[in-house]
Amino acid sequence: MPPKNPKSAKPKQKSQEDQREESLQAVLLADSFETRFKPFTLERPRCLLPLANTPLIEYTLEFLASAGVQDVFVYCGSHADQVEDYINASKWKFTSSPFRTLTLLKSTANSVGDAMRDLDNRDLITGDFLLVSGDVVSNMSIGPALAKHRARREKNKDAIMTMVLREAGYGHRTKSKGSRPVFVIDPSSERCLYYEEMGNRRGRNRHITLDPELLTSNAEIEVRDDLIDCHIDICTLDVLAQWSDNFDFQSLRKSFLHGVLKDYETYGKTIHTYIVTDQYAARVKSLRAYNAVSKDVMGRWTYPFCPDSNLVPDQSYCFRKNKVYQEDAVVTGSTPMKKTVVGSQTSIGEDGSITGSTIGRRCKIGNNVVIEGAYIWDDVTVGDGSIIREAIVANDTTIGKNCTIESGALISFGVHLPDHSGVSMDRKITRHQESSFDNRVDPDDSDTSSVASSRLIYRHPSASSSVSSISTLASSDDDLEPVRDSSRRSSFRSDPSDDAAESRDFHVEATASILDGLQKGDPADTIILELNGYRMSTNASQHEVRKAVVAAFVKRVSSLSAGDTASGLPAREAVGQVFGKYKGLVERTMFDDDADEKVDQVDFLLLLQKELLGRPNGSQLLLFVTTEMYESEIVEEDGVLQWWDNERSAQGEMGKLRGLTEKFITYLKEAEEDDESDDEEEDTED
């Protein structure tokens, strides 16, 4: 073969471009700028929360390593010191690390927009880069997506970004049902033409409005609502420039994506899609997604990123029978396990049952303990006879003997529950007090199940055995619902985040509508008509209707009485005015007149009791409202007594609220006994 002609070699400049193309950078957003995982994220960043006993950020870094990324910039916001300490002690800082550089960037940014503008100012990014969240789990090969992105970029310098989306059916468990993304795509160029988030509830945001020009200027379009947004984006430097030029951009999709698509005629920038069909990619963006992705990891859908891959150097998981992943030094009694991950130095007692759960390291599980679909993190003690179903229990928590933790409960770090405690459905308990960053909410946050309710945080001394106080974050999906099938409201089994988001939306808007009618003095029939129309359009339950009525009535009574000050009505008079005038509205929320069990009446009074918690005159108002409803025949004697005997009515702070009402209950019981005596005397005379 003749020697090569030196003149035929490619110019040095082209060689440098090729080298730049081969050097791939990535930006990992370790701060989610969201509040969906409160109360856990009050004390620890989401990226360090364990999924199948492995910190979330490990899955993301493994994905970036498999993608051939050489330079990683980890963008930290809240809890930056914890992220820094973890990264510095991890295998990613070893000399054997696949990354050429791994740099932590600390910032006080409060949104993705702030972070991206700060990143642009630092001049660290030199070419195309991957933008991912620190909670991404994926085994996909990014190569084909990169090749398409770069080929497109060669032809059109205005193609600034490629979004990786995953094809999934509408009912896929990793998809949100409170709101879902809709992508309008040109299939020939894979260009995203339009983006919108559409609600799932009937009658509310169920339609999208397309510009007619999209239909006339494109030979074919696809409207896709079956795609999972993986939050894996291949970006060019122009993406950072767009963020810097538009200071109103705060979120990745609702502001940045929507804004760039809307301004296409002005700036001519295009965003494209790459749809994954046969590989795994998902973001752990909500509690529902946490549960779904955990099951996928345990079910080996994310292979090779499974527990027995031992992603962290000191892990020693083996895959055993009954689909159990177990580390060394685990002591097990006769308790059977199935579809479960168990960390090292954990001991499990006798005669219990553990199914579909994760149990961390150094845990002590007592005898006769039932754990189903739950996530128990490190250093947790569970006393004999306790039951934990579909809940998350964080590190260093102690659960006493014979406790019951119901579906969707979130028990944060270091909480101590005494023996025989009960944590009701979707309740959130933490010892930590909120700080400024904890109140941030991402504008993209459409799946807000785990966002703590905006209600006042109140003390829960009955659940504390330590000096530190425990605060209970009121769940947006009320635990008082009289539903026999608890799975419908479970935070894990059946889309709690989506149910909670829909329930909260209905509650806020229905309460505001009712309160507006009360303030304007509208007739009860008018308020009922509007409420029923809204209930049917949103498919709200009667419990949710009662909850909204209670909230509006209590607010109206409080505003009229103004705490019994000189400027307001006496509390008793305010109660009589509101509940007397609108008796018909309250009656229309209860349908158990002919039933022996007054389920609706009990539910209404429980909701009333809970709504009055934390109010200075709550005990007084509970007495006045209960007696007014009884005397007006809104509720029956059986309904009042069944409410009083209800276990939830007597627990903790709820029970303390009943002090003034006890005399009224005693009166009812004595009157009932007198009636029974009279009946017996009449029978004797006959």
Summary of the structure (lengths in Angstrom):
residues: 686
radius of gyration: 29.1
end to end distance: 127.4
largest distance: 130.2
contacts: 2317
relative contact order: 0.08
helix: 40%
strand: 19%
